[in-house]
Amino acid sequence: MVADIKTFDNAKYEFELCFRAGADIATVMGAAPPVTLRTCMDTAGQFGRQVMVDLLNTQAHQQAEIARLENIIVCQHISKDQQEEGGGGTWGRRAASHSQQLAVAGGISLENLAAVRALQPDVLIIGSAISKASDPLLAAQKIKETWEALK
């Protein structure tokens, strides 16, 4: 279970809450201070859990620092505001290093699955394309089938 809390501050307290509540993974914003990222990783380690670092609104120097971290999940994310209010957005190129898993989130749909597949993600986070569909089960099945066909 992922606790998508997008921690930016007070990391130890927030991550402990998540892990004590049963989360396997908790999220922290990559734009958070380096001490916050380290605290998240330390806390996750104490609980035997994982950290997902959300790259939303990170700069190149922050992404370079995050690329040095090991055993984390990196999430390339297009924000809901970008999707709904304009401003576009792209997932860019694969940002995870060899010791990191890659998650992709934000605006994933049948129409852009090929672009997402090119990033070779380990995790897809799909929301609205399923939850807002008239038949969510059918939408999920179509996405899964299309994803498998793209391999």
Secondary structure, DSSP 8 states (H G I E B T S, - for coil): -EEEEEE-S-HHHHHHHHHHTT-SEEEEETTS-HHHHHHHHHHHHHHT-EEEEE-TT--HHHHHHHHT--S-EEEEE--HHHHHHS------S----TTSEEEEESS--GGGHHHHHTT--SEEE--HHHHTSSSHHHHHHHHHHHHHHT-
